[in-house]
Amino acid sequence: MNKDLKEICRDIRCDTILSIGHLGVGHIGGCLSVVELLGVLYFEAMRIDPKDPQKAGRDRFICSKGHAGPAVYATLANRGYFDRAELLTLNQGGTDLPSHCDMLRTTGIDMTTGSLGQGFSCAVGAALGAKLARDGAIVYTLIGDGESQEGQIWEAAMFAAAKHLDNLIAFTDYNKLQIGGTVAEINDIAPLAEKWTAFGWHVIEVEDGNDVEQVSAAVAHAKLGLGTGKPTMVILNTVKGCGVPWIVDLGAGNHNANITEEQAKAAVAALRGEA
């Protein structure tokens, strides 16, 4: 690979911003907080083949945190699943890139998600299926911190531990914000690591989930858990809107925000050092 991971993540972040800016509105904050994770998974960790997206035994990524769909699309396009030009059709009539991921419409999407908690349950089922098939697949899944207030998350967590799904590696995007305010104010999920440990999971905490080297090390550490009989939860302490200061400053208001093409282009220029 000619690009290093930091450069790849910058390109994913830029393409995410441009696609949402072209549309004019979108879940920009929660997309930008997970870019480093997506870069590490798709360009370093996962056994996948963009030329054969349905390959048997491939690793899978299920984005239960459906709001991050545009960032997943930008990652898939940069990985070669489809042309980057398609990113500008995001959530428009006739697009194959709807706001939330749809496995029947988008090449490279492994599960349709969006309803809070349901994608995580699907990931648990996929991991169980891979165990039964003995195909060696690792299932990676991403949940939000606000999403973690859903009871379905904890039902699935209990089941995954009971079935010893050590081929399941999950991530929490712990950016501390949700649509109505801070997670702590609305329905605090702390202490998060202790909760997952109590549910029988191996837990890894990442101090800076927007530092690609820390994320890469955490994923490598998580993969050491294969064969231990426990699923793994990686808690990523992230910044909602990471990479664009004015979006970060919106706080919970960046959950679903208006962004013009001019603002998007300015943000991309700054990220590329061209401003």
Salt bridges, closest charged atoms under 4 A:
GLU7 OE2 - ARG10 NH2 3.83
ASP11 OD2 - LYS3 NZ 2.54
ASP11 OD1 - ARG10 NH2 3.66
ASP11 OD1 - ARG272 NH1 3.04
ASP15 OD1 - ARG84 NH2 2.82
GLU36 OE2 - ARG13 NH1 2.81
ASP59 OD1 - ARG47 NH2 3.24
ASP110 OD1 - ARG58 NH2 2.94
ASP166 OD1 - LYS131 NZ 2.47
ASP173 OD2 - LYS65 NZ 2.41
GLU213 OE2 - LYS6 NZ 3.83
GLU261 OE1 - HIS22 ND1 3.20
